[in-house]
Amino acid sequence: MKNSDKNKFNPAQIIQDIQFFGEFGGVNPSISDSATYTFMKAKTMLDTFEGNTDGCYLYSRHTSPSNHYLSMAMAQMENTESANVAASGMGAITPVILQLAGSGDHIVSARTIYGGTYAFLKNFVPKFNIETSFVDITDLQKVEEAIRTNTKLIYCETLSNPLLELADIEALSKIAKKYNIKLVVDNTFTPLIFTPANLGADVVIHSLTKFINGTNDTVGGVICSTTDFINTLKNVNDGASMLLGPVMDSLRSAQILKNMRTLPIRMIKHSQNAQYLAENLEKDGVKVKYPGLKSHPQHELFKKMMNPDFGFGGMITLDLKTGEMATEFMEKLQEKNVGYLAVSLGFYKTLFNAPGKGTSSEVPEEEQAKMGLSDGLIRMSIGLDFDMENTYKKMKQTLQEVGYFDKQLS
């Protein structure tokens, strides 16, 4: 597939054109409710074990028709040759890292990443004698300086969790190719907005739990890459996805595939609402960070990298300086039904949490301070509110109630 011309690549059209009929002509593909599959000939089973038979299914830990449909759809959306779905975002991230790096190897990672990924790289992979250097991914010189002779991959998020720092995928890809290592990119915050494979990423990961599914009722992940790499992950002898077993349930795959159809419309609305809110709060003097604002340090880079039509995403951060004020603000917002005090993102309702004590709590406090993650920072996933003006008024009123503006003046 692989269309490298970003201006001609239209992921929304690709989603609209995805067509999988059910075996009885249903507009949705039939769900494969089986863990194992029959063979008419013993040799076919043997060939399938060896990975030499297309179109045959062996055992659902390897793949299933329902998982295959979703994997194909995700590969088309991310413009990669192939993909493999997993039971969670971490079920996608961890096999990729363990497939690419082994004992004695080294990884260069962005310092601001999802807390679970940070904990895996910081605390878990050292058990396998794998070392990670955490760097400011926006400083390309520091990224290159961190690379060693035993470095196997660069890991980053397109838009970082939770500080909304943008990785220059094209520049990072050039560095990775220079040293013959892989660039792995988590694109969870920005589906459709960015197509990292078109910018040079070797592996693209999503937590399907978030924007792609959109209803916060299931957990899932996906790995998008070349056919060779996906087959390596699924190899029955040494494939990390196959042997670690993070398999997605077929019912969940079918659900996410159906929800993908509305993803373009949802992402546009998430972005429109976040843009409106960020612009108005910034005018009020609130310390807000959003890539759609000219004040964002990488606003121009974002515009250069992005696919047109989808906006700047649904994620913003507010810095209320103190953890006490942030807590009071979020609790009052929930009381007013503006949103929910909860982790995760991509829901129809606005979700917010203080990542320093929540989704990034795995990062040591001294590291949080270095990267600029304050106790008062609030990460907000802006929902699909119909009347965003009313939402903004409630937020501004709540900021007044907790004394934010008074504090700014003092």
LUMTOR-230152 format. One line per 10 residues: their letters; for each residue x, y, z negated of C-alpha. Coordinates in steps of 0.001 Angstrom, whole numbers. Layout:
// residues N
A> X,Y,Z | ...
END
This chain:
// residues 410
MKNSDKNKFN> 0,0,0 | 2378,2687,-1386 | 1513,6054,103 | 4306,8386,-982 | 2734,11562,456 | 1102,13090,-2616 | -877,15591,-537 | -2570,12818,1456 | -3073,10463,-1473 | -6566,10807,-2932
PAQIIQDIQF> -7053,8553,-5983 | -10708,9598,-6370 | -11475,8393,-2851 | -9647,5159,-3580 | -11836,4516,-6630 | -14953,5275,-4598 | -13820,2848,-1883 | -13099,-66,-4249 | -15522,-2785,-3252 | -15809,-6169,-4952
FGEFGGVNPS> -19102,-7986,-4390 | -20430,-10686,-6666 | -20494,-14253,-5392 | -24255,-13936,-4877 | -24082,-10511,-3274 | -24268,-8543,-6523 | -23089,-4940,-6411 | -20847,-5854,-9349 | -18452,-8790,-9084 | -19438,-11890,-10998
ISDSATYTFM> -17744,-12334,-14375 | -15496,-15371,-14622 | -16472,-16922,-17944 | -13814,-19626,-17910 | -10513,-20194,-19648 | -9315,-22867,-17223 | -9929,-23699,-13562 | -10256,-26903,-11558 | -8148,-28085,-8617 | -9221,-30374,-5810
KAKTMLDTFE> -5662,-31630,-5322 | -2916,-32249,-7892 | -325,-30656,-5604 | -2278,-27381,-5601 | -2036,-27291,-9382 | 1709,-27906,-9180 | 2120,-25157,-6567 | 113,-22747,-8736 | 2375,-23476,-11711 | 5323,-22616,-9506
GNTDGCYLYS> 3652,-19388,-8384 | 3411,-20466,-4766 | -378,-20456,-4300 | -2339,-17275,-3695 | -6035,-17185,-4519 | -5928,-20061,-7011 | -6482,-19653,-10732 | -4742,-21785,-13312 | -5519,-20566,-16828 | -6880,-17223,-18002
RHTSPSNHYL> -3728,-16339,-19943 | -2090,-16158,-16530 | -4997,-14365,-14833 | -8677,-14752,-14058 | -10880,-13512,-11209 | -12269,-10707,-13409 | -8801,-9632,-14558 | -7580,-9867,-10979 | -10306,-7483,-9763 | -9413,-4887,-12387
SMAMAQMENT> -5692,-5316,-11738 | -6238,-4778,-8002 | -8306,-1663,-8680 | -5648,-219,-10984 | -2871,-948,-8487 | -4834,893,-5812 | -5477,3838,-8112 | -1811,4088,-9141 | -590,3379,-5596 | 1561,399,-6573
ESANVAASGM> 1835,-2993,-4899 | 402,-4910,-7837 | -772,-4700,-11447 | -1544,-6880,-14456 | -4084,-6055,-17165 | -3485,-6761,-20839 | -5486,-6945,-24056 | -4302,-3513,-25269 | -2047,-633,-24376 | 653,-2064,-26619
GAITPVILQL> 25,-5421,-24934 | 1163,-3726,-21728 | 4034,-1659,-23148 | 5820,-4347,-25159 | 6136,-7029,-22440 | 7538,-4478,-19983 | 10247,-3398,-22427 | 11137,-6980,-23394 | 11218,-8062,-19746 | 13625,-5291,-18775
AGSGDHIVSA> 15867,-5290,-21857 | 17465,-8119,-23802 | 20064,-8684,-26494 | 22900,-6172,-26233 | 20963,-3774,-24014 | 20114,-121,-24501 | 17051,2031,-23810 | 16712,5786,-23380 | 13311,6978,-24567 | 11509,10267,-24910
RTIYGGTYAF> 11432,11319,-28545 | 7755,12347,-28402 | 5733,9263,-27548 | 2800,7380,-29018 | 3566,6322,-32602 | 3097,2618,-31906 | 5580,2736,-29036 | 8035,4695,-31183 | 7743,2110,-33977 | 8284,-744,-31515
LKNFVPKFNI> 11451,846,-30136 | 12749,2144,-33461 | 11906,-750,-35792 | 11062,-3880,-33827 | 13384,-4286,-30837 | 16530,-3926,-33015 | 15621,-7428,-34261 | 16550,-8540,-30727 | 19771,-6472,-30747 | 18252,-3837,-28464
ETSFVDITDL> 19139,-222,-29257 | 17165,2911,-28326 | 18322,6519,-28023 | 15498,9054,-28469 | 16018,12281,-26536 | 14202,15435,-25507 | 12831,14187,-22200 | 12465,17747,-20886 | 16248,18234,-21133 | 17546,16307,-18130
QKVEEAIRTN> 21185,16815,-19130 | 20558,15164,-22500 | 18737,12297,-20781 | 21683,11644,-18489 | 24224,11998,-21289 | 22354,9343,-23297 | 22732,6704,-20571 | 25335,3991,-21247 | 26754,1142,-19221 | 24276,-1229,-20912
TKLIYCETLS> 21200,1020,-20477 | 18355,-794,-18713 | 15517,1722,-18614 | 14263,5224,-19279 | 10902,5303,-21049 | 8583,8310,-21233 | 4994,9492,-21096 | 3907,11768,-18257 | 2308,14107,-20776 | 3616,13302,-24225
NPLLELADIE> 1584,12238,-27232 | 992,14435,-29178 | 3053,17500,-28193 | 1921,17664,-24548 | 5462,17902,-23170 | 5626,17143,-19461 | 8206,14724,-18091 | 9677,15641,-14714 | 9117,12210,-13179 | 10777,13028,-9869
ALSKIAKKYN> 13964,14287,-11539 | 14009,11385,-14022 | 13594,8960,-11130 | 16691,10370,-9448 | 18671,9887,-12654 | 17376,6324,-13042 | 18281,5440,-9460 | 21726,6988,-9872 | 22478,4525,-12682 | 20484,1625,-11207
IKLVVDNTFT> 18037,1462,-14107 | 14236,1466,-14255 | 11928,4389,-15034 | 8877,3305,-17047 | 6082,5861,-17430 | 3006,5775,-19656 | 295,7725,-17793 | -2496,7283,-20366 | -3150,11012,-20939 | -3360,11890,-17243
PLIFTPANLG> -5054,9232,-15055 | -5750,10524,-11515 | -4085,13852,-12373 | -653,12319,-11780 | 446,9360,-9689 | 3881,8578,-11194 | 4708,5907,-8605 | 4509,8571,-5894 | 7033,10593,-7879 | 9483,7702,-8245
ADVVIHSLTK> 8409,5750,-11340 | 9170,2030,-11178 | 6544,915,-13698 | 3352,2757,-14691 | 1460,1845,-17856 | -1972,2808,-19174 | -3929,2209,-22297 | -7238,1407,-20598 | -8922,2019,-23952 | -8816,5760,-23400
FINGTNDTVG> -9940,7845,-20402 | -10145,4989,-17909 | -12760,3029,-19847 | -14126,6192,-21426 | -16618,4694,-23886 | -14303,3711,-26754 | -15879,291,-27080 | -13043,-1889,-25878 | -9257,-2093,-26007 | -7127,-2770,-22954
GVICSTTDFI> -3930,-2004,-21086 | -2399,-2347,-17635 | 1037,-2563,-16015 | 1322,-1254,-12435 | 4459,-1974,-10412 | 5900,-3971,-7541 | 4611,-7440,-6758 | 7997,-8879,-7690 | 8007,-7294,-11147 | 4408,-8255,-11923
NTLKNVNDGA> 5124,-11837,-10854 | 8177,-11813,-13118 | 6013,-10778,-16067 | 3560,-13608,-15279 | 6188,-16294,-14709 | 5323,-19421,-16730 | 8969,-20000,-17690 | 10252,-16601,-18827 | 7577,-13986,-18153 | 6933,-11757,-21168
SMLLGPVMDS> 3261,-11209,-20360 | 2673,-14912,-19814 | 4583,-16131,-22875 | 3546,-13416,-25353 | -71,-13892,-24275 | -1677,-10408,-24445 | -4545,-11540,-22210 | -7632,-9418,-21612 | -11064,-10998,-21947 | -12973,-11269,-18654
LRSAQILKNM> -16063,-9565,-20065 | -13964,-6564,-21044 | -12274,-6441,-17626 | -15646,-6359,-15911 | -16814,-3535,-18175 | -13734,-1374,-17569 | -13958,-1948,-13810 | -17533,-626,-13822 | -16565,2391,-15925 | -13700,3242,-13553
RTLPIRMIKH> -16250,4363,-10971 | -17099,7479,-12947 | -13487,8291,-13887 | -12996,11097,-11305 | -16147,12904,-12425 | -15265,12462,-16083 | -11672,13663,-15703 | -12809,16802,-13895 | -15282,17596,-16687 | -12763,16827,-19457
SQNAQYLAEN> -10328,19214,-17759 | -12893,21964,-17197 | -13982,21876,-20833 | -10407,21814,-22165 | -9403,24702,-19901 | -12361,26820,-21049 | -11700,26132,-24696 | -7931,26669,-24477 | -8255,29971,-22609 | -10783,31414,-25044
LEKDGVKVKY> -8975,30273,-28182 | -5699,31669,-26861 | -7400,35039,-26283 | -8496,34919,-29928 | -4879,34532,-31024 | -5030,30839,-31870 | -1796,28907,-31403 | -3037,26512,-28732 | -1023,24363,-26345 | -2539,23201,-23060
PGLKSHPQHE> -776,22621,-19727 | -3465,24606,-17910 | -2367,27779,-19707 | 383,29924,-18199 | 1909,30038,-21676 | 2673,26303,-21506 | 6426,26051,-20826 | 5913,23539,-18010 | 2763,24947,-16455 | 4406,25472,-13047
LFKKMMNPDF> 6001,22010,-13071 | 2602,20523,-13884 | 1068,22260,-10862 | 3876,20991,-8651 | 3455,17367,-9800 | -324,17102,-10055 | -2872,15704,-7636 | -5342,18426,-6636 | -8935,18612,-7904 | -8634,17026,-11362
GFGGMITLDL> -7441,19958,-13457 | -4945,19838,-16314 | -6454,17079,-18425 | -8569,16775,-21526 | -5887,17032,-24246 | -5070,20181,-26224 | -3304,20878,-29516 | -4007,23543,-32119 | -1453,24493,-34764 | -3114,25623,-37987
KTGEMATEFM> 227,25800,-39798 | -739,23850,-42915 | -2071,20347,-43345 | -4680,21591,-45820 | -6163,24054,-43341 | -6094,21473,-40542 | -7926,18956,-42744 | -10613,21445,-43780 | -11064,22580,-40175 | -11523,19033,-38829
EKLQEKNVGY> -13911,18026,-41608 | -16073,21091,-40974 | -16092,20441,-37210 | -17383,16936,-37859 | -20083,18274,-40213 | -21228,20577,-37404 | -21214,17663,-34927 | -18636,19363,-32718 | -16698,16113,-32634 | -15387,13222,-34672
LAVSLGFYKT> -12390,12995,-36989 | -10967,9909,-35332 | -7971,8573,-33459 | -8065,7643,-29761 | -9097,9854,-26846 | -11058,9969,-23619 | -14466,9632,-25304 | -17613,11582,-24325 | -17399,13269,-27725 | -14452,15441,-28763
LFNAPGKGTS> -12062,13509,-31021 | -9451,15098,-33259 | -6812,14112,-35784 | -3633,15438,-37369 | -1025,13229,-35656 | 1719,13898,-38187 | -278,11896,-40724 | -2127,9771,-38174 | -1251,8594,-34661 | 2404,9697,-35006
SEVPEEEQAK> 2876,8806,-38677 | 5366,6106,-37661 | 7802,8887,-36726 | 9887,9887,-39802 | 9128,13348,-41193 | 12621,14620,-40417 | 12176,13574,-36780 | 8742,15201,-36671 | 10308,18445,-37847 | 13021,18292,-35163
MGLSDGLIRM> 10498,17808,-32376 | 8168,20537,-33672 | 5366,18350,-35006 | 4025,20359,-37944 | 1610,19230,-40661 | -968,21660,-39300 | -916,20337,-35738 | -4255,18982,-34526 | -4511,16817,-31407 | -7855,17179,-29684
SIGLDFDMEN> -9344,15057,-26914 | -11990,17377,-25491 | -15274,15699,-24699 | -17898,15999,-21987 | -19942,18749,-23683 | -22588,20269,-21404 | -22590,23650,-23194 | -18915,24400,-23776 | -19621,28002,-24708 | -21595,26793,-27721
TYKKMKQTLQ> -18770,24403,-28676 | -16258,27244,-28478 | -18400,29492,-30687 | -18665,26773,-33320 | -14892,26239,-33269 | -14164,29946,-33593 | -16665,30252,-36442 | -15030,27307,-38199 | -11586,28846,-37806 | -12955,31966,-39485
EVGYFDKQLS> -14454,29887,-42302 | -11138,28186,-43120 | -9326,31550,-43119 | -7181,30942,-40042 | -7393,34501,-38756 | -6803,35923,-42226 | -3651,33871,-42459 | -2523,35084,-39052 | -2846,38711,-40200 | -1027,38237,-43506
END
